[in-house]
Amino acid sequence: MPVTVVAARPPAAEVQAEKYRFIVNLTDPVFRGFHHGRKKHDDDLEAMLERARAAGVKSMIITGGSLHESKEALELAQQLGFYATVGCHPTRSAQFDQFRGGPERYLEELDKVIAANLTGKGRVVAVGECGLDYDRTHFAPAEVQRRHFRSQLALAKKYHLPLFLHSRAAHKDFVQILREEGFDKDGGKAVGGKGGVVHSFTGTVQEAAELMDMGFHIGLNGCSLKTAENLATAKSIRPEWIMLETALNALYFPPGTKPEAFVYGRPVKGRNEPTAIGGVAWVVHKLNDGVPFEKVTEKAWKNTVELFGLAELR
């Protein structure tokens, strides 16, 4: 089970969400009541946001996984006063070639969206989600993923934005492309880059070390904490490179209902809510004996604010 490691919640006396600050990622139609393309219950986005605030969530970064989704992410970010990323997920990278006008036009459209939303409320704070996913090449062949990963790295250089990165079963090629594109050290500073975060990290201790040495942060969530090897990797992440994400305590994991038995104000089972980020922080705290929970959350908070340029949240 992906979250058994957080079954032991902190003592109630230690759970004071107002002491802890988190930034999480939010994008999924399940928060509007749609599960697997079907409407199962009422829109409960506002109730979910209230639970998130109660768990210490101060802001959210809404991820764009395609051109269309990036536009939706920005619209929602502007409505709610959050932030967004713009890019194309590797499993959707075939959209570049299928787009009317071809891949150059698709990239041009992503470029336009970024250029128009660099400042103000709901702004773009990263390029992505982009990268490589060799576990799901049935959605997009590896060669297609590699080609359009490179093109999005060009956007990060052009706009001096950090990268929101995805790497699954593709570390060798992933790192090779980053190095060839000038992101071999200092997060690509010499070519206009600003580093980034490899999110939902499930790689080895050695892979994490290589990425940190290149100037990239490592994002941990529930998927990053499933196995003994995962936990060893999580423990190995140096404080200055750690970031936390939502995972799949009644505060961090409040009991939910099945979509078919939806009750407004309660979480929905199987849905990854922002409240869970505190549970991820708790696991990292427990892996590092002697490091206070508050120190873990504050370091991850500061890393996130600095990387994505969220000075107004300081």
VEXPATOR-487894 format. One record per residue (C-alpha): residue number from 1; residue in three letters; z, y, x. Coordinates in Angstrom, 3 decimals, always signed. Each point is the difference from the previous one (the first is absolute). Last residue first. Layout:
BEGIN
SITE   resi   resn         c3         c2         c1
SITE    NUM    Ala          Z          Y          X
...
//
This chain:
BEGIN
SITE   resi   resn         c3         c2         c1
SITE    314    Arg     +2.701    +35.114     +7.764
SITE    313    Leu     -2.185     -0.603     -3.059
SITE    312    Glu     -2.110     +3.141     +0.506
SITE    311    Ala     -1.012     -1.283     +3.439
SITE    310    Leu     -1.935     -2.930     -1.437
SITE    309    Gly     -2.404     -0.328     +2.930
SITE    308    Phe     -0.853     -3.656     -0.561
SITE    307    Leu     +1.396     -1.221     +3.319
SITE    306    Glu     +3.024     +2.323     +0.056
SITE    305    Val     +1.179     -0.617     -3.556
SITE    304    Thr     -0.487     -3.744     +0.412
SITE    303    Asn     +1.873     -0.242     +3.301
SITE    302    Lys     +2.814     +2.149     -1.412
SITE    301    Trp     +0.412     -2.238     -3.040
SITE    300    Ala     -0.112     -3.208     +2.081
SITE    299    Lys     +2.697     +1.432     +2.264
SITE    298    Glu     +2.102     +1.149     -2.952
SITE    297    Thr     -0.200     -3.382     -1.734
SITE    296    Val     +1.015     -1.981     +3.080
SITE    295    Lys     +2.815     +2.409     +0.879
SITE    294    Glu     +1.354     -0.202     -3.548
SITE    293    Phe     +0.139     -3.797     +0.183
SITE    292    Pro     +2.096     +0.189     +3.145
SITE    291    Val     -1.284     -1.713     +3.170
SITE    290    Gly     +2.722     -2.384     +1.230
SITE    289    Asp     -1.947     -3.156     -0.556
SITE    288    Asn     -3.727     +0.609     -0.234
SITE    287    Leu     -1.330     -2.624     -2.374
SITE    286    Lys     +2.483     +1.143     -2.672
SITE    285    His     -1.304     +3.589     +0.142
SITE    284    Val     -3.611     -1.193     -0.177
SITE    283    Val     +0.933     -2.065     -3.063
SITE    282    Trp     +1.738     +2.993     -1.615
SITE    281    Ala     -3.011     +2.241     +0.596
SITE    280    Val     -2.209     -2.500     -1.835
SITE    279    Gly     +2.465     -0.003     -2.888
SITE    278    Gly     -0.088     +3.785     -0.117
SITE    277    Ile     -3.774     -0.171     -0.402
SITE    276    Ala     +0.431     -2.040     -3.163
SITE    275    Thr     +0.405     +3.082     -2.197
SITE    274    Pro     -3.705     +0.720     +0.496
SITE    273    Glu     -0.884     -2.825     -2.421
SITE    272    Asn     -2.072     -3.097     +0.788
SITE    271    Arg     -0.757     -1.574     -3.352
SITE    270    Gly     +0.581     -3.717     -0.417
SITE    269    Lys     +2.574     +0.561     -2.722
SITE    268    Val     -0.243     +3.334     -1.819
SITE    267    Pro     +2.779     +2.526     +0.585
SITE    266    Arg     +2.129     +1.263     -2.893
SITE    265    Gly     -0.204     +3.433     -1.631
SITE    264    Tyr     -2.341     -1.102     -2.782
SITE    263    Val     +0.511     -3.667     -0.829
SITE    262    Phe     -2.969     -2.290     +0.633
SITE    261    Ala     +0.204     -3.584     -1.248
SITE    260    Glu     -3.682     -0.783     +0.652
SITE    259    Pro     +0.176     +1.701     +3.393
SITE    258    Lys     +2.918     -2.273     +0.980
SITE    257    Thr     +3.313     +1.818     +0.285
SITE    256    Gly     +1.839     +1.529     +2.910
SITE    255    Pro     +3.303     -0.109     +1.837
SITE    254    Pro     +0.553     +2.948     +2.371
SITE    253    Phe     -1.031     -0.661     +3.606
SITE    252    Tyr     +0.974     +3.091     +2.004
SITE    251    Leu     +2.939     +1.153     -2.120
SITE    250    Ala     +0.926     -3.376     -1.427
SITE    249    Asn     +0.027     -0.964     +3.286
SITE    248    Leu    -12.473     -2.619     +1.919
SITE    247    Ala     +0.198     +2.704     +2.509
SITE    246    Thr     -0.479     +3.747     +0.195
SITE    245    Glu     -0.709     +1.379     +3.439
SITE    244    Leu     +1.998     +0.835     +3.099
SITE    243    Met     -1.160     +1.521     +3.280
SITE    242    Ile     +0.982     -0.848     +3.566
SITE    241    Trp     -1.553     +1.464     +3.158
SITE    240    Glu     +2.849     +2.112     +1.432
SITE    239    Pro     +2.487     -2.759     -0.788
SITE    238    Arg     -1.773     -2.641     +2.135
SITE    237    Ile     -1.216     -2.960     -1.994
SITE    236    Ser     +1.379     -3.261     +1.367
SITE    235    Lys     +2.248     -0.769     -2.984
SITE    234    Ala     -2.966     +0.084     -2.339
SITE    233    Thr     -1.902     -2.388     +2.269
SITE    232    Ala     +2.891     -2.463     +0.088
SITE    231    Leu     +0.261     +0.276     -3.791
SITE    230    Asn     -3.685     -0.824     -0.408
SITE    229    Glu     +0.365     -3.031     +2.287
SITE    228    Ala     +2.954     -1.221     -2.074
SITE    227    Thr     -2.170     +0.356     -3.096
SITE    226    Lys     -0.459     +2.250     -3.015
SITE    225    Leu     +0.979     +3.447     +1.300
SITE    224    Ser     -3.264     +1.889     +0.501
SITE    223    Cys     -1.240     -0.787     -3.511
SITE    222    Gly     +3.156     +1.695     -1.304
SITE    221    Asn     -0.876     +3.246     +1.755
SITE    220    Leu     -0.267     +1.205     +3.579
SITE    219    Gly     -2.364     +2.656     +1.376
SITE    218    Ile     -0.596     +0.071     +3.759
SITE    217    His     -0.802     +3.317     +1.667
SITE    216    Phe     -2.911     +0.402     +2.399
SITE    215    Gly     -0.076     +1.565     +3.461
SITE    214    Met     -1.952     -2.560     +2.033
SITE    213    Asp     +3.276     -1.431     +1.357
SITE    212    Met     +1.155     -0.397     -3.601
SITE    211    Leu     -3.140     -1.996     -0.791
SITE    210    Glu     +0.429     -2.314     +2.975
SITE    209    Ala     +3.695     -0.523     -0.772
SITE    208    Ala     -0.784     -0.940     -3.611
SITE    207    Glu     -2.556     -2.545     +1.176
SITE    206    Gln     +2.473     -1.533     +2.453
SITE    205    Val     +2.748     -0.303     -2.606
SITE    204    Thr     -2.474     -1.675     -2.330
SITE    203    Gly     -1.843     +1.333     -3.020
SITE    202    Thr     +1.041     +0.452     -3.632
SITE    201    Phe     -0.128     +3.802     -0.318
SITE    200    Ser     -0.118     +1.429     -3.500
SITE    199    His     -1.376     +3.217     +1.504
SITE    198    Val     -1.506     +0.676     +3.394
SITE    197    Val     +1.050     +3.646     +0.209
SITE    196    Gly     -1.878     +2.896     +1.531
SITE    195    Gly     -0.827     +1.737     +3.228
SITE    194    Lys     -1.149     +3.594     -0.121
SITE    193    Gly     -3.582     -0.260     +1.157
SITE    192    Gly     -2.055     +2.812     +1.474
SITE    191    Val     -1.633     -1.960     +2.826
SITE    190    Ala     +2.761     +0.513     +2.605
SITE    189    Lys     +2.716     -0.472     -2.644
SITE    188    Gly     -1.187     -3.515     -0.797
SITE    187    Gly     +3.427     -1.299     -1.017
SITE    186    Asp     +1.454     +0.932     +3.392
SITE    185    Lys     -2.005     -2.830     +1.563
SITE    184    Asp     -2.971     -2.263     -0.750
SITE    183    Phe     -1.185     +1.959     -3.032
SITE    182    Gly     -3.251     +1.015     +1.695
SITE    181    Glu     -2.494     -1.747     -2.279
SITE    180    Glu     -0.303     -2.987     +2.333
SITE    179    Arg     +3.776     -0.421     -0.038
SITE    178    Leu     +0.239     +0.069     -3.795
SITE    177    Ile     -2.907     -2.414     -0.263
SITE    176    Gln     +1.599     -2.437     +2.470
SITE    175    Val     +3.349     +0.234     -1.766
SITE    174    Phe     -1.456     -1.062     -3.346
SITE    173    Asp     -2.248     -2.630     +1.590
SITE    172    Lys     +2.961     -1.752     +1.628
SITE    171    His     +2.391     +0.587     -2.923
SITE    170    Ala     -2.185     -1.440     -2.746
SITE    169    Ala     +2.243     -2.309     -2.045
SITE    168    Arg     +0.935     +3.012     -2.173
SITE    167    Ser     -0.113     +3.566     +1.241
SITE    166    His     +0.217     +2.992     -2.339
SITE    165    Leu     +0.391     +3.573     +1.237
SITE    164    Phe     +1.024     +3.363     -1.443
SITE    163    Leu     -1.380     +2.224     +2.755
SITE    162    Pro     +1.326     +3.380     +1.070
SITE    161    Leu     -2.134     +3.099     -0.533
SITE    160    His     -1.692     +2.172     +2.609
SITE    159    Tyr     -2.773     +0.875     -2.484
SITE    158    Lys     -2.957     -1.099     +2.108
SITE    157    Lys     +1.887     -2.741     +1.842
SITE    156    Ala     +1.313     -1.563     -3.209
SITE    155    Leu     -3.486     +0.230     -1.509
SITE    154    Ala     -1.526     -1.804     +3.014
SITE    153    Leu     +2.539     -2.796     -0.459
SITE    152    Gln     -1.538     -0.412     -3.446
SITE    151    Ser     -3.379     -0.846     +1.521
SITE    150    Arg     +1.555     -2.584     +2.307
SITE    149    Phe     +1.653     -1.848     -2.886
SITE    148    His     -3.373     +0.042     -1.717
SITE    147    Arg     -1.682     -2.038     +2.686
SITE    146    Arg     +2.883     -2.414     +0.498
SITE    145    Gln     +0.315     -0.788     -3.701
SITE    144    Val     -3.730     -0.670     -0.332
SITE    143    Glu     +0.098     -2.347     +2.998
SITE    142    Ala     +3.015     -1.827     -1.448
SITE    141    Pro     -1.755     -0.673     -3.291
SITE    140    Ala     +1.358     +1.808     -3.089
SITE    139    Phe     +1.689     -1.534     -3.052
SITE    138    His     -0.350     -3.598     +1.205
SITE    137    Thr     +1.328     +1.307     +3.330
SITE    136    Arg     +3.487     -0.116     -1.455
SITE    135    Asp     +2.294     -1.343     +2.726
SITE    134    Tyr     -2.042     +1.884     +2.597
SITE    133    Asp     +1.363     +3.368     -1.142
SITE    132    Leu     -0.967     +2.938     +2.224
SITE    131    Gly     +0.833     +3.710     -0.040
SITE    130    Cys     +0.154     +2.798     -2.543
SITE    129    Glu     +2.480     +1.319     -2.540
SITE    128    Gly     -0.890     +2.534     +1.069
SITE    127    Val     -0.107     +3.472     +1.504
SITE    126    Ala     +3.332     +1.787     -0.214
SITE    125    Val     +1.889     +2.969     -1.483
SITE    124    Val     -2.368     +1.104     -2.763
SITE    123    Arg     +1.607     +2.702     -2.137
SITE    122    Gly     +1.871     -0.303     -3.299
SITE    121    Lys     +1.193     +3.593     +0.045
SITE    120    Gly     -1.536     +2.188     +2.653
SITE    119    Thr     -2.367     -0.671     +2.860
SITE    118    Leu     -2.582     -2.518     +1.162
SITE    117    Asn     -1.520     -0.768     -3.386
SITE    116    Ala     -3.615     +1.203     -0.006
SITE    115    Ala     -0.789     -1.274     +3.487
SITE    114    Ile     +1.403     -3.439     -0.807
SITE    113    Val     -2.085     -0.408     -3.151
SITE    112    Lys     -3.109     +1.252     +1.790
SITE    111    Asp     +0.444     -2.489     +2.851
SITE    110    Leu     +0.411     -2.878     -2.444
SITE    109    Glu     -3.259     +1.120     -1.616
SITE    108    Glu     -1.750     +0.162     +3.383
SITE    107    Leu     +1.229     -3.512     +0.795
SITE    106    Tyr     -1.538     -1.251     -3.239
SITE    105    Arg     -3.203     +1.918     +0.755
SITE    104    Glu     -0.319     -1.571     +3.452
SITE    103    Pro     +0.700     -3.432     -1.479
SITE    102    Gly     -2.993     +0.119     -2.354
SITE    101    Gly     -1.400     +2.639     -2.342
SITE    100    Arg     +1.345     -1.757     -3.074
SITE     99    Phe     +2.916     -2.013     +1.345
SITE     98    Gln     -0.429     -3.724     +0.563
SITE     97    Asp     +0.165     +0.266     +3.798
SITE     96    Phe     +3.244     +2.009     +0.030
SITE     95    Gln     +1.384     -2.051     -2.890
SITE     94    Ala     -0.041     -3.025     +2.311
SITE     93    Ser     +3.140     +1.574     +1.499
SITE     92    Arg     +2.088     -1.101     -2.961
SITE     91    Thr     +1.968     -2.725     +1.824
SITE     90    Pro     +0.342     +2.362     +2.956
SITE     89    His     +1.740     +2.674     -2.123
SITE     88    Cys     -1.962     +3.238     -0.313
SITE     87    Gly     +1.459     +3.406     +0.722
SITE     86    Val     +1.970     +3.006     -1.201
SITE     85    Thr     +3.789     +0.168     +0.164
SITE     84    Ala     +2.209     +1.853     -2.444
SITE     83    Tyr     +3.072     +2.211     -0.320
SITE     82    Phe     +2.562     +0.747     -2.738
SITE     81    Gly     +0.452     +2.969     -2.351
SITE     80    Leu     -0.312     -2.114     -3.134
SITE     79    Gln     -3.256     +1.355     -1.435
SITE     78    Gln     -1.503     +0.653     +3.426
SITE     77    Ala     +0.850     -3.499     +1.185
SITE     76    Leu     -1.504     -1.469     -3.172
SITE     75    Glu     -3.280     +1.851     +0.520
SITE     74    Leu     -0.027     -0.870     +3.685
SITE     73    Ala     +0.510     -3.697     -0.698
SITE     72    Glu     -2.749     +0.056     -2.644
SITE     71    Lys     -2.443     +1.526     +2.492
SITE     70    Ser     +1.008     -2.579     +2.588
SITE     69    Glu     -0.473     -2.753     -2.588
SITE     68    His     -3.620     +0.977     -0.541
SITE     67    Leu     -0.796     +0.187     +3.709
SITE     66    Ser     +1.899     -3.224     +0.672
SITE     65    Gly     +3.533     -1.138     +0.847
SITE     64    Gly     +1.714     +3.370     -0.361
SITE     63    Thr     +3.735     -0.202     +0.543
SITE     62    Ile     +2.590     +2.143     -1.744
SITE     61    Ile     +2.627     +1.329     +2.397
SITE     60    Met     +3.336     +0.463     -1.744
SITE     59    Ser     +2.963     +2.375     +0.106
SITE     58    Lys     +3.785     +0.135     -0.065
SITE     57    Val     +0.834     -3.647     -0.761
SITE     56    Gly     +3.787     -0.358     +0.088
SITE     55    Ala     +0.484     -2.910     -2.417
SITE     54    Ala     +0.639     +2.323     -2.969
SITE     53    Arg     -3.291     +1.738     +0.783
SITE     52    Ala     -1.812     -3.330     -0.178
SITE     51    Arg     +1.596     -0.888     -3.327
SITE     50    Glu     -1.150     +3.353     -1.411
SITE     49    Leu     -3.504     -0.568     +1.357
SITE     48    Met     -0.163     -3.392     -1.730
SITE     47    Ala     +1.014     +1.614     -3.297
SITE     46    Glu     -2.756     +2.585     +0.434
SITE     45    Leu     -2.637     -2.627     +0.782
SITE     44    Asp     +0.853     -2.021     -3.091
SITE     43    Asp     -3.402     -0.281     -1.683
SITE     42    Asp     +0.451     -2.416     -2.887
SITE     41    His     -0.451     -3.745     +0.333
SITE     40    Lys     -2.463     -2.821     +0.773
SITE     39    Lys     -3.337     +1.814     +0.227
SITE     38    Arg     -2.332     -2.404     +1.782
SITE     37    Gly     -1.751     +0.423     +3.352
SITE     36    His     +2.219     -2.397     +1.895
SITE     35    His     +3.075     +1.870     -1.281
SITE     34    Phe     -0.430     +3.454     -1.545
SITE     33    Gly     +3.146     +1.781     -1.202
SITE     32    Arg     -0.520     +3.337     +1.711
SITE     31    Phe     +2.207     -0.940     +2.943
SITE     30    Val     -2.007     -3.231     +0.215
SITE     29    Pro     -3.051     +2.187     +0.683
SITE     28    Asp     +1.056     +0.151     +3.666
SITE     27    Thr     +0.608     +2.743     +2.538
SITE     26    Leu     +3.315     +1.079     +1.462
SITE     25    Asn     +1.058     +0.158     +3.666
SITE     24    Val     +3.539     +0.914     +0.926
SITE     23    Ile     +1.939     +2.795     +1.691
SITE     22    Phe     +3.703     -0.648     +0.267
SITE     21    Arg     +3.227     +1.934     +0.372
SITE     20    Tyr     +3.520     -1.393     +0.062
SITE     19    Lys     +3.324     +1.646     -0.761
SITE     18    Glu     -0.864     +0.580     -3.674
SITE     17    Ala     -0.526     -3.737     -0.296
SITE     16    Gln     +3.668     -0.828     +0.449
SITE     15    Val     +0.119     -3.737     +0.515
SITE     14    Glu     +2.880     -0.599     +2.413
SITE     13    Ala     +2.713     -0.328     -2.637
SITE     12    Ala     -2.188     -2.437     -1.900
SITE     11    Pro     -0.053     -2.419     +2.926
SITE     10    Pro     -3.486     -0.401     +1.455
SITE      9    Arg     -2.330     -2.489     -1.688
SITE      8    Ala     -0.258     -3.637     +1.029
SITE      7    Ala     -3.297     -1.006     -1.597
SITE      6    Val     -1.884     +2.047     +2.554
SITE      5    Val     -1.278     -2.920     +2.074
SITE      4    Thr     -1.045     -1.800     -3.182
SITE      3    Val     -2.771     +2.557     -0.371
SITE      2    Pro     -3.253     -1.815     +0.663
SITE      1    Met     +0.942     -3.402     -1.421
//
